[in-house]
Amino acid sequence: MNILVVNSGSSSIKYQLFDMGGGERLLVKGMADRIGLEDSYIRSDSPSKGEDRRDMFLPDHHSALKAVFDTLQQGAAGAKDIHGVGHRVVHGGEAFSASVLIDAHVMEALRQNAELAPLHNPSNILGVEVCRALLPGVPNVAVFDTALHQTMPPRAYLYGLPLELYRNRGIRKYGFHGTSHIYVAQEAAQRLGRPLAELKVITCHLGNGCSITAFTGGRSIDTSMGFTPLEGLVMGTRSGDLDPAVALYLVKELGLSADEAEDLLNKESGLQGLCGARDMRDVIARAQQGDEAAQTAIEVFVYRIQKYIGAYTAALEGLDAVVFTAGIGENSAYIREKVLKPFVYLGLTVDGRRNEEGRTIFSRPDSSVYAMTIPTDEELVIARDTCEIITRHTHTASERPGG
Ligand code: ADP
């Protein structure tokens, strides 16, 4: 079964085509980028054919996805061989605690949730609509960034706000990066040879966006991102946690418009705001050259992660493993070691050499908590869910009388 994974954003559409029959093989991946701009292009990369880039004007999502399907048709794996499409949808709200087959009801619920994620959901929905139009008869599945965290208890997801705001307007913590957190948590459990349900695990997704999740009983019980992806850790350009009065101060005292304040917190803060570089490789390079702002930015970034690990260890009432993933988590032994340094008090000790070598388990053999590095694969999670839901649906349909 060939599954196409689509991540439709406002100006780009990323895709990966997997052969899920009898294994999990990536056939081709690529993206349509700068949609709506004159210098738009389409790029693909397959193990068999290598990289290919073509400049072409892609005025909208329809033309971009059409170009993607045409490219697939010309390649080794034809578009006619797409048996299902899995869509990354950022916000599932409280309506979705798992991936779903998309029908008219689901489309309606997705549109309602668009209010909660105005920056992401409308582009995600557009991707679904275009696929439904261009590939009639091919089932579409929605996989949500938020679904994993629907298992959080009220004490974790409620803010200290008037309850009506939650009941009437859905203002609560939702959490994001769910597909990444569950993938690395399950992989970690597998590497340790134990069911995830028996482990207390903290997963740290440290990429451009950063979040951290606490797992016990196989479920997410708390996570650092909130109502939006702005809450929690200090990120490439997002502030993470701050006194909400700061946002009001920006508007009331400094005269920023609401949109300007939103941009400042999402696009000009975090590492970028603290030291003028958003990419952790640049921040580390500057810090090593003696740049004090970069050194402080790393301290702030690391300290925030440490506070969350401490808090989640308390929430979990213990800890078996800390897992690092995404660009920074997978590649920076320096950040991993710095983050874990104080946790010697928990009996967690790092093997410096294994850490430098990027080994899956890099804690010392006598450490009471495992320290692990696991590369994430969000697209594979989407492909797996899509494949499973389509297979289940096909079986159910064929078991019905006359089905
Ligand atoms: P995204 O959230 O966009 O998927 P990634 O998971 O690719 O992002 O992470 C991007 C981040 O990873 C950037 O800050 C980048 O600097 C960082 N990164 C990648 N490689 C390294 C490395 N070797 N050392 C430190 N940071 C790294």
Boltz pocket constraint, residues with backbone or C-beta under 6 A from the ligand:
constraints:
  - pocket:
      binder: B
      contacts: [[A, 206], [A, 207], [A, 208], [A, 209], [A, 236], [A, 278], [A, 279], [A, 280], [A, 281], [A, 282], [A, 284], [A, 326], [A, 327], [A, 328], [A, 331], [A, 332]]
      max_distance: 6.0
